[in-house]
Amino acid sequence: MPDLIIKNAKVLLDGNFQHADIAIEDGKIVKVAKVGGGVSSGAEVIDAKGALMLPGVVDAHVHFRDPGLTHKEDWYTGSCAAAAGGVTTVIDQPNTAPPTLDKRSFNLKLKSAKRKSIIDFGINGGGVPSANLAELWSLGVTAFGEIFMADGDLSVSESELADLLKSIGELGGVASIHAENGELCSHFTEELRRIRRPETYSRARPNICEAIAVEQVLEMQEELLVPVRIHICHLSTREGVGVVRRMKYGKKEAGFTCEVAPHHLFLDHKDWARLGTFGKMNPPLRKRCMQHLWNALNDGTIDIMASDHAPHTEEEKRAEIWDAPAGVPGVETMLPMMLNAVKQNLIPLARVVEAMSAKPAQIFGLDGKGMIREGYDADLLLVDTSNVRKITVDQLHSKAGWTPFEGREGIFPELVLSRGKVVYDGEIAGKKRRGEFLRGRGYVGE
């Protein structure tokens, strides 16, 4: 017998929006039927009153900073921000302290996530030569990366990347790549470092850095004797889109996917004047690329959207441009801004659902996530599309305490369910320890 019935919800079924009743039992959707179509009574009933119901968002790219950097964010505050923005599943990246490179560091992160997260989660393993890839894969990591082609202790050389891709391919894993050419980034940065204006940072990492890196990694993939699945993170340039479109064209199975982040769809170089160093991110704010990204997301050249939620404190971001850390928060505001974009006819709602729920779950092997379908987890959002409101930081939940989207408009979910339990209803309702670890394809058991 169902323990929860949601009546008269507007749901996307088989490509069309229909009014339906949804029966939930033990956190799973057990029946989806036309209104009055035989869903039996349950212990609890939610009357959607014809409001829009969407599958929970699967955000394949977050940095929840836990362990080691919890002054910026932690698994509780990050998961609360996610839930309030309609995100019911996240995949956390490995650049924490310590980075997720072996069993010890993996278990440290897993323990913290299990103790604090109010939503379900996957964990990515690090992609550097010192990482124990086979061990991480058997522990259940979702993918490897993001693998940095530029920047910091976790960046890799071209030869190291080729070796990593071969090893990941042999395991059957996915390699998530931060594609910016490190040599070019370093060259332009050294040329411009004497200039202190924040907008100079975009010139230090010009469009060609991304386009060359994307082409490098996709050509490398084609040359490998072992097939490996590639996922390109946060595509940000018209040139990068052009490379992706060319490499995908005419192929039955391209073997790679890519994502776009909200800050590259909604912000550009003009926002440097407003944001200053708070607008520093990698890849950086771009000039005349936004419409190319929207077009590519709409036509499927860009497969999915992911937040690249990368919070830092206000104090950290106030540093001089070359010292301020790169990254902006975005997990809570991503879906609300996209729903408002639907209202502005920038993208169809069905494409938003595909790019933010169904497709990321498919790419990263998160079975039972991303769709409103019998047998799937009851990760559901109830949305009043008429309730457009300004984004203000005092209503957000990230520990960062600021947002680059202050004053923008969004449509926030009214109700969020994770596996049939309310985690957000205008207030945070989810409890710590309820989030479940979603084991990756390589998991072999204890």
N, C-alpha and C positions, 0 to 999 in steps of 0.2 A: 504494500500500500504506500502511495506517495506521502512524504512528510511535508511537502510544500507544493502548492499550485499557484502559478501565475496566470491570471485570466486576462483575456482581451488585450494582448500586447501586439504591437505592430512589429513583425519579424521578417527578416529577409530569408525567404525559403525558395530554393531552386531558381534564384536570380530575380525573384519578384517579392515585393513587400506584401505580406498578408497578415490579417488579424488571426491570432492563434492563442491557444491555451498551452501552457507548458507544465508538465508534471515532473517533479524532482524527488528523487529518493536516494538517501545516503550520498548526497553530493553530486549525483549524476542525473542527467536529463533522461527520463525513462519514456516520455511520450511528448510529441509535438503534434497537435491536432487543430483543425479549424475550430473557431469559437463554437462551443456547444457540441463539439464533435466526439464526445465520449471520454474526456478526461475526468476520472472519478474524483470525488471529494477527498481532501486531505486534512491533516491536522491544522494546517495554516494556509490561508489564502491571501494573495496579494492581487488586488485589482489594478491592473495597469491603466485602465480607462482609455485604451486606445493609444497610449504613449509608445514611443519608439523603444524597442528593446534590441540591444546589440550584444554580440559576443565580447567578452573582456579582451582588452588589448594585450597582445604579447609583445613586450618591448625587449628586443634582442640585444640591446646595447645600453647598459647602465654601469656607472661607477659608484657603488654605494660606500666606498672608502673604508670598509670594515673587513678585516682588522687593520689597526695601525694608524689610520688617519681619521679617526672618529670625531675629531673636532670639526670636520667638514660635513660629515654625514655618517649614519650608521644604519644597520639593517632595519631598525625599528622606524626611524624617521624617514628613511628612504622608501620603505614599503608603505608607510602611511601616505606619503606624497603620491606614490604610484596609485594606491587605491582611490584616493580622492580625485584623481584624474582619469579613472576608468581603466587603469592598467592592473590586470590581475595575475600576470606572469612576467617575470623579468629574467634576463640572463646577465649575470654580473661578470665584469671583465677582470683580468688577473693582476692589474697593476696596483695592488694594495701593498701593505707593509707587514709581513713579508709578501712578496709576489707569489702567486699560486703556481709553484714550479714542481712540487713533489707531494708525497703523501702527507708529510707533516704540515706543510702550509695549506694544503687542500683541507685537511681535517680541521685546522684552526678556523678557516673561513666557514666551513660547513657547520661547525659547532655554534658559532656566533649567529649564523643565519637561522638555524633551527630554533635558537633561543629567542630571537627577536622578531623575525619577519612575520607579518600578518597576511602575506600573500605567497603564492607558490613561486619557486625560483629554480633556475639552472645556474651552474657555475662553469665558467670557461677556464681552461688551463693555459698557462703561459706558453708562448711560442718563441723560445730562445734556445741556443745550443745547450745550455745547462739544465734545461727542463727535462724531467723524466716523462717523456710523452707516453710511453706504453703504460707506465704506472698510473698516470693521470687518467688515461682513457679507460682503464679497467676500474677506476674509482667512480666513473660516471660523469666526467666533464662533458659539457654539451658540445663544445668546439674548442679550437685552439686559437688564441688571440683575444683582443686585437694584436696582431703581429705588426710592430712598428718598423717601417722602412726608414724612418727618421726619428730623432729625438730620444735622448736619455738612455738609461741603463738597460732598457728592454728593447732597444733598436737592434736590427740585424743587418749584416752586409748582404750583398746580392748572392754570394756563394753560400752564406749561411741560410738564406731564405730558400735557395734551391734544395739544400739538404733537408731542411725542415719540411718543405712541401712533399718531398719524396717519402719521408717517414710518416707524415700525417696521412698521405695517400695509402700507404701500406696498412695503416690501422683502420682505414675506412672513415676517417674523420673529416671535418670541415675546417679549413684555414680561413680565419677572419683577418683581413689585411687592412691596416691603415696605410693607404697608398699615397705617400709623398716622398719624392726622391731626396734622400738624405744629403747627398753631395751638393745638389743644387740649393737646397734650403740653407745649408751651411755657407755656401758661397755668397748668396744674396744677403744673408744675415750679416756676415762680416763686412760687406760693402756698406751696409746701411746702419750699422750699430751705433754710429755716432749721432744719429738723428733720434730725438726723443719723442717725437709726436706719435701718439698711439696708432694713427692710420698707416704709419710706415710699416707696421707689421704685415699688412696685406702684401706690400711690395716685396717683403723679405721671403714670402712663400707664394710666388706668383702661380698663375693657373698651370703653367707648363710643368711645375713640380708634380702636380697630381697627374696630369695627362701622361707624362713619361713613366711614372711609377705604375699606373694602371696598365699601360701597354707592356711594361717589363714583366709584371707578374702574370699577365694573361698569356704572353708569349712563352714564359717559363713553364706555365701549366701545360701548354701544347707540346713542349719539347720533352717533358718527363715521360719516361717509359711506364711509370705507375700513375694511373688516373687519380686525381685529387680534386675534391670539390672546393672551390674558392668562393669566398664572400667578401666583396669590397665594401668597406665601411664608409659611411658619410660622404658619398660622392657630392662634389660641390661646384664643379665647373662645367661650362659648356663644352670645353675640350675633352674633359673626362667622359661626359655623356657621349660625345662623338666616338671616342674609342670603344666604349661599351657597346654602342649601337652597331658599330662596324664589326666588332668581334662576335656579336650575337646573330647578325643578319645571315639568313640562309642556313642556319644550323638547327637540326632537329633537337639536339640537346647541347646547349652551350657549355654546361659543366660549371657555370659560375652564376652568382647572383650579386645584387648590390642593393645598398640602402641609401636613403637620404635622411638628414636630420632636420628638425623643425627650424633650427636657427639659420640654416641656409635657404629655407623656403620663405621665411618671414623677415629676415634681416639681411642687409647688404652693407656695402662700404659707407653709405650715407649715415648709418647708425653709429659710426665711430664718434661723430660729434656729440651725440647724446650719451653714449655709453663709456667713452674713454677706455681705460684699461679693462673695464668690466666686459668689454666686447672682444677681448682676446680669446681666441679658440684655435684649435687645429683640426682641420684646415681653417684658414682665417675667413673673415668676412670678404665677400667677393663683389666685383663690379660687373653689372650687366650679365649676370648668370641666372638670376632667379627664375625668369620665364622659361629658360631651357630646362631647369630642374622640374618645374611644374609640368611642362610638356612631357618630359620623360617619365615622371611618375604616373601621369594620366595614361600614357600609351603602353605602360608595362616595361619600358626599357629599364627603369629603376623598379626593382621588384617590391621592395618594402620600405616602410618608414620606421626609424628607431630614434630614440631621443638623444643618445649619447649624453645622458644626464651626467654631468661632471662638475659637481659643486665644489666651490672654494669659499672661504670666509670673505666678508667684506674687507677686512684688514689686509688679507693676502692680495686681493684684487686691486687694492689701492696703490700697490707698489708701482714703480716706474715700468714702462712697457716691456723692457727686456727682462725684467725680474718677476713681473706678475705671472702667476701660473695660468696656463691655458685651460679653458673649459667653462661651461655655463650650465646651470641647472635647467631641466626641461621636462622631466618625466610627468609632472602634474599638469602642465599646460599644453602638452602636445595634442592630445585628442580634443580638448575643448577648442583649440584654435583650428584644428582640421574640421570639426563639425561646423564652426562658423564659416570656414572656407566653402563648405558644401552649400551653406545658405547664400553665399556670395557667387555661386555657380563657377567656382574655380575647379571643382572636382566632384564627380558623382559619389553619392554615399556608398554605393555598392563597391566602388574602387577603394574607398577608405577602409571599409570592412576587410576587403581582401588584403590590402597592403599592411594593415596594422594588426590583424588577428589571424586570418586563415593562412596566409602565405608564410609569415615568420614561423608559425608552428610547424608547417610542412618542411621548411628549409632545415630547421634545427631538430627535427625528429621528436617534437613534443606531442606525442599521440594523445588524443582526447582533448586538445586545446584548440581554441580559435574559431569554433563554429557552434551554432545552435543546431544541434543534431542529436538524435537519440543515441545514447551510449557515451556521449561526451560529457566532460565536467560541466557543471552548472555555474560557469563563470559568465555572469550576465550583468548588463548595465541598463538601467531605465533612464531615458533621456527626454526632457521637455525641450523640444527644439525652439520653442518661442522664448525660452529663458536665456537671453543673451546678456552677459554682464562683463564689466571691465575686470581685467586681471589686476589684482592688487596683492602685494606681498603679504599683507596682514591676514589674508585668507588662505595662504599657502602653508605647506607643512614641512618643507625641506629645512634642514638645519642651516642651510646656507644663509637664509634670511634675506635674499634678494632675488630678483628675476630680471632678465634682459627684456622681458615682454610686458613690463609694467605699463598699464593703460591700454593694452591691446584688448580686443573683445574675444570672448570664448563662450562656449556652451558646455557647462560642466554637468556630469551625471547627477541625477537626483538620488539614485540608489545603485549600489554596487554589491554584487554577490560573488563570492569566491567559493567554489564547490558547494553552492547552495546556502551558504551562510552570509549574512549581511556583514560587510566589512566597512561600508560607508553609507550613511543615510542623511547627509548634511553635516554629520560629525563622524569622527573615526569610531567605528563600532567593532572592528576586528581586534582580536587579542594577540599578544605575543605568543609565540610557539605554535600558532595554527598553520603557518606556511609550511608547505611540503617541498622537499627536495625532489626535483624531476631528474631522474637518472638518465644520462646520455646513452647512446646506442652501444657503447663499448662496455657498459657495466657488467661485471662478472660475479658480483655477490661478495659477501664478507669472507 
